[in-house]
């Protein structure tokens, strides 16, 4: 079907656009995360709703950095109640007890993923990160949040660094025939690509320096058990999800 080709074309074009438009910001993110890695600090990744999948995407991932820690709780996710999750993420103060479980502190990175960037949960998370001395990186759509803010504080206004995924308001990018509705969300694919590109660049820098690169190996690859067990032993006390 031509719409499948159109979706692939639109997503690919968007990624190539971001590669160029966000090049400098991604370079800065690599520098910030690289510094955290060198100082034996962690990168906490937080999102609600579908954005929580980005926290899981980089957790215990083949080829992924072991310094990443997902911030996860059922009430911020979708599997135990999608509509209730949407309500919870809009209630001020709801995520603070969750964040306090993770011992986020000075020198750490709190990477917050929120497409709209205006709900209470990501905004409160950014404020909390700043209060405890962590560097806050936002992965958001600046244009979407600007259109949705209606006077509210935006995540992008509180972050030390903003990665703009440049996704239009509403996320879905494909027009449907005979309908005002759109389909074809792209935020998960786009944000995952941005994060993997940045973390890969951090790993490459550490490898070039001759550092012991904290990268997991796929469980079905030779030597994976030894490599991964060593990383789990090193980080399990500081990552409750290992």
Buried (B, 14 or more C-beta within 10 A) or exposed (E): EEEEEBBEEBBEEBBEEBEEEBEEBBEBBBBBBBBBBEEEBBBBBBBBBBBBBBBBBBBBBEEBBBBBBBBBBEBBBBEEEEEEBEEBBEEEEBBBEBBEEBEBEEBBBBBBBBBBBBBBBBBBBBBBBBEBEBBBBBBBBBBBBEBBBEEEBBBBBBBBBBBBBBBBBBBBBBEEEEEEEBEBBBBBEBBBBBBBBBBBBBBEBBEEEEEEBBBBBEEEEEEBEEBBEEBBEBBEEBBEBB
